[in-house]
Amino acid sequence: MVAVRPGAPLTGTVTVDGSKNAALPLLAAAGALGRPARLGNIPANTDVQIMLELLQQSGWHVAQPVDEPMTALLLPTASRHTHPELTQAAHIRASYYLVPALLARHGTARLPWPGGCRIGARGMDLHFKVYEAFGDRSAQDDSGYRIEAAPPRTGTVSLVLPFRSRGATMAAVLRAVTTGRPLRLGEPNLSPEVLSVLDALRSAGWEARATEHLLTFSPPAAAQEEAAVWQVPGDKVEAGTLACAIAATGGAARIDGVHGTDVAPLVTALRHLGIPADAEASALVVHAPDARLAIRPLRAIATLSPGGLDADFEPLLLSLALSRPGTHLFSDAINPGRHGNLVPQLARLGAEIDEISPTECRLTGPQRLTGAGVEATDIRTGSALMVVGLTARGVTTVGGLDQLRRGHADLPGKLRALGADVCEVTP
């Protein structure tokens, strides 16, 4: 577990790791491409390591050079197991990104139901509809699901998503890669993580054009053989976590390695709470408190719309808002179980939060909290509890460190680099 104590305002400069949420689909895209690939800035968290192991088990040679531990090299091999046993896929949600690569290599993808954070039902029915649009067949049972690849076909695949699902968008794009067919996808998810995959595939010869309501995707005019060289973008959520921690303590610091456009919605929310912050081209800067900056009630509504507030920022802002004046509203209908994880843990610290519904809550700040033992039941709950622990009286102990490590290689270490009183302790 991690012990967190209040202390001096956080200051200094820190660099975020590569993004877990971007690295996982990029690794799957490298597998779908079917040729050598080199990915830089790979984060050393548990979920990414599991994805690398799944690729290795499925017939790709995977290596991480000793002198470049944040680089992953992927090379297809001659081995073609009929049905690789991928039991570890049950431990991460992103295992479903591997389906197109498995279909291209083995003709069949057989996987257990995805795992990951327990933050509400996140079904795969829409994924199956995407594969059916390509002619593939799906079957499910209690243990998992199976996709059978259709015989080779030609022509454009057209479909419209009923909601902007990141997973279904990636399924459509990567299945287009493995079948070599053009794609017209209505109402796509255009989150930074999807856009990073599209940029990577453009560099590999594919043509991608995206507007808010339509994504068109076309194969290269000629076969491409050269290795793909991609870079995982910096982790916007880790940057957001550090920014909220800095703001909660009244500090001023610079967070390098994150695209400013990726954290723009967070910066808007911070300013709403009276926190001076700026998004630069490759950094997020939190300035010293300014009494002249007005504090306004915050409405943090998670959305899938382009340019909207990412759901992963919402629990971090909720933890920060506990220390800011005003009555603030929070909503996350995308992950309906997230509040059910976070709010009871905050209540252990003395937080008073009005649960309007399972996906909406309201709080009035500032609130004075007291340290206690709490549990990181999912990645973002753990991050939010660490932010709160920096201002709660006494010691806050956060259990469930394995959950934090699924998304962050060393979040406590980055907080310590900014001056936080954070240490790992033996239960």
Secondary structure as GFF3:
##gff-version 3
##sequence-region A 1 427
A	DSSP	beta_strand	2	5	.	.	.	ID=ss1
A	DSSP	beta_strand	11	15	.	.	.	ID=ss2
A	DSSP	alpha_helix	20	33	.	.	.	ID=ss3
A	DSSP	beta_strand	37	40	.	.	.	ID=ss4
A	DSSP	alpha_helix	46	57	.	.	.	ID=ss5
A	DSSP	beta_strand	60	63	.	.	.	ID=ss6
A	DSSP	beta_strand	72	76	.	.	.	ID=ss7
A	DSSP	three_ten_helix	87	91	.	.	.	ID=ss8
A	DSSP	three_ten_helix	93	98	.	.	.	ID=ss9
A	DSSP	alpha_helix	99	106	.	.	.	ID=ss10
A	DSSP	beta_strand	108	112	.	.	.	ID=ss11
A	DSSP	alpha_helix	125	133	.	.	.	ID=ss12
A	DSSP	beta_strand	137	141	.	.	.	ID=ss13
A	DSSP	beta_strand	144	148	.	.	.	ID=ss14
A	DSSP	beta_strand	157	160	.	.	.	ID=ss15
A	DSSP	alpha_helix	166	179	.	.	.	ID=ss16
A	DSSP	beta_strand	183	186	.	.	.	ID=ss17
A	DSSP	alpha_helix	192	203	.	.	.	ID=ss18
A	DSSP	beta_strand	207	210	.	.	.	ID=ss19
A	DSSP	beta_strand	214	218	.	.	.	ID=ss20
A	DSSP	beta_strand	228	231	.	.	.	ID=ss21
A	DSSP	alpha_helix	236	248	.	.	.	ID=ss22
A	DSSP	beta_strand	252	256	.	.	.	ID=ss23
A	DSSP	three_ten_helix	260	263	.	.	.	ID=ss24
A	DSSP	alpha_helix	264	272	.	.	.	ID=ss25
A	DSSP	beta_strand	277	280	.	.	.	ID=ss26
A	DSSP	beta_strand	283	286	.	.	.	ID=ss27
A	DSSP	beta_strand	299	301	.	.	.	ID=ss28
A	DSSP	three_ten_helix	311	313	.	.	.	ID=ss29
A	DSSP	alpha_helix	314	321	.	.	.	ID=ss30
A	DSSP	beta_strand	326	331	.	.	.	ID=ss31
A	DSSP	alpha_helix	338	348	.	.	.	ID=ss32
A	DSSP	beta_strand	353	357	.	.	.	ID=ss33
A	DSSP	beta_strand	360	365	.	.	.	ID=ss34
A	DSSP	beta_strand	373	375	.	.	.	ID=ss35
A	DSSP	alpha_helix	379	389	.	.	.	ID=ss36
A	DSSP	beta_strand	396	399	.	.	.	ID=ss37
A	DSSP	alpha_helix	401	407	.	.	.	ID=ss38
A	DSSP	alpha_helix	411	417	.	.	.	ID=ss39
A	DSSP	beta_strand	421	424	.	.	.	ID=ss40
###
